Amino acid sequence: MPDAEGAAKVRPGTQAPAWSGQLGRVHLTGSWAYGDVYGDQTSYLATFAYDDETGGPEHALVALVDHNIGITKDVFVGGPAGRILEQVRQMVAEDDLTWFREEDPARMHGEVTRHLAVTDDLGDLPAEGSLATDRALVGARLAVLPGSPGDTSTWDAEPLSAADRTALVRSFLASPEAARFGLDAVDGAELASLHFCLSLLLDHAASFPDADPMRWSPAVAGLFLLDWVHRRAVLDMDDAAMLPRVLRGWAAYASRQRGLPASAGTRTDEAIEEMVPEFARLYSTGERRSPATAAVAQLMADGVDPDDPAALDAWIEANRQRLADEGA
């Protein structure tokens, strides 16, 4: 504005800096991906150079995709690009539970953008990241990458059909991992619990944005055993006793099927074993049950079959006032 403070000091005809003409004029010089062997998180890294060196030094975009919560959890744009790339290479080389590869820039474009769209709709941004400061610049750099972010559907896993689930369960029950945990010989009353527990594992895997029934890690096992199953399922005592054993067997089987290092499978198994006391406590208190799960649990405790409409109507009528009070 003409009357703004300091306006008189601005001389007409002052030239813009030499580098201003290069703003946004960059080209891709390389793209890579790296992450943990479990598949919990994938980081994408792309390097860019200005079309004219007056624009500035080569720089890098790094985006962290969290597959457990289905968002781009953090983004960062900085430099020098060579130093960032070397730091990543060194970090991965020192950890046998991580991987590193060159990445198709079109895939990077699609995956980061797809998950970033979910992040953009969050009420609160993930803490301790650069999303608030670097989001606009990240969008500009992603636009330089080839491919369309709308083409990511070809990379999404298809949900398992009923036949696929049955075949997968049969393969597991014939595996050495099932035998190791005594699951190949389960019969009688325990057989129903075994198959119920296996169905819960598959249902939990299908609940992820990037669904994969073979992707189990300490983090995924914790989400399942200490949270999801309490909110989504009603377990009887046989189910609760069976579930940790089934999870340990399945996680070991999945680790072998994916060709993970032995140390990765061991770490997951040890983590599950450490979770069992807390799982048992949550089962006994019911403190993480959803209202719907709590209602079904009460039905079963009262001896009512949820699949019997007449018995269900009678129970609701008898408990109408209590249900209204709890919902208030």
GIFEN-V806440 format. One record per pair of residues at least 4 apart in sequence whose C-alpha atoms are under 6 Angstrom apart, sorted by the first residue. I is the first residue (numbers start at 0). J is the second residue. D is the distance in Angstrom with one decimal. If there is no record, write none. Layout:
((I J D) (I J D))
This chain:
((18 53 5.2) (18 54 4.7) (21 54 4.9) (24 49 5.8) (24 50 5.8) (25 48 5.4) (25 49 4.2) (25 50 5.4) (26 47 5.5) (26 48 5.6) (27 47 4.6) (28 46 5.4) (28 47 5.3) (29 45 5.6) (29 46 5.3) (30 44 5.6) (30 45 4.2) (30 102 5.4) (30 104 5.9) (31 43 5.9) (31 44 5.2) (31 100 5.7) (31 101 4.2) (31 102 4.4) (32 42 5.6) (32 43 4.5) (32 99 5.9) (32 100 5.6) (32 102 5.6) (33 41 5.8) (33 42 5.3) (33 98 5.4) (33 99 4.3) (34 40 5.7) (34 41 4.5) (34 42 5.9) (34 97 5.5) (34 98 5.6) (35 96 5.8) (35 97 4.3) (36 96 5.4) (36 97 5.3) (37 216 5.6) (39 66 5.4) (39 67 6.0) (40 64 5.7) (40 65 4.6) (40 66 5.6) (41 63 5.9) (41 64 5.2) (42 62 5.5) (42 63 4.3) (42 64 6.0) (43 61 5.6) (43 62 5.2) (44 60 5.6) (44 61 4.5) (45 59 5.6) (45 60 5.2) (46 58 5.7) (46 59 4.3) (47 57 5.6) (47 58 5.5) (48 57 4.4) (49 54 5.6) (57 80 5.6) (58 77 5.6) (58 78 4.5) (58 79 5.4) (58 80 4.4) (59 76 5.6) (59 77 5.5) (59 78 5.9) (59 80 4.9) (60 75 5.8) (60 76 4.5) (61 74 5.7) (61 75 5.2) (62 73 5.8) (62 74 4.3) (63 71 5.6) (63 72 5.6) (63 73 5.2) (64 70 5.9) (64 71 4.3) (64 72 5.7) (65 69 5.7) (65 70 5.6) (69 208 5.6) (70 114 4.5) (70 117 5.7) (70 118 5.4) (71 114 5.0) (71 115 4.8) (73 128 5.5) (73 130 5.9) (74 129 5.8) (74 130 5.7) (75 129 5.8) (91 97 5.7) (105 145 5.1) (105 146 4.6) (107 111 5.9) (108 112 6.0) (108 141 6.0) (109 113 5.9) (109 148 4.1) (109 151 5.4) (111 115 5.8) (112 148 6.0) (129 133 5.7) (130 134 5.1) (159 163 5.6) (172 177 5.4) (172 183 5.4) (176 248 5.4) (176 252 5.6) (177 182 4.9) (177 183 5.5) (177 248 5.6) (178 182 5.8) (178 183 5.2) (185 190 5.7) (186 190 4.8) (192 238 5.1) (196 242 5.7) (201 212 5.8) (204 210 5.6) (204 211 5.8) (204 212 5.0) (205 210 5.0) (213 253 4.8) (215 219 5.6) (215 250 5.8) (216 220 5.9) (216 267 5.5) (217 267 4.7) (217 270 5.7) (220 224 5.9) (221 225 5.5) (222 226 5.4) (223 227 4.8) (223 228 5.8) (225 278 5.6) (228 232 5.4) (229 287 5.7) (229 288 5.2) (230 287 5.9) (230 288 4.5) (230 289 4.9) (233 296 5.9) (234 238 5.4) (234 239 5.9) (238 242 5.9) (246 250 5.9) (247 268 5.9) (251 264 5.9) (254 259 5.4) (254 264 5.7) (281 285 5.6) (288 292 5.7) (288 293 5.6) (298 303 5.2) (299 303 5.4) (307 311 6.0) (315 319 5.5))
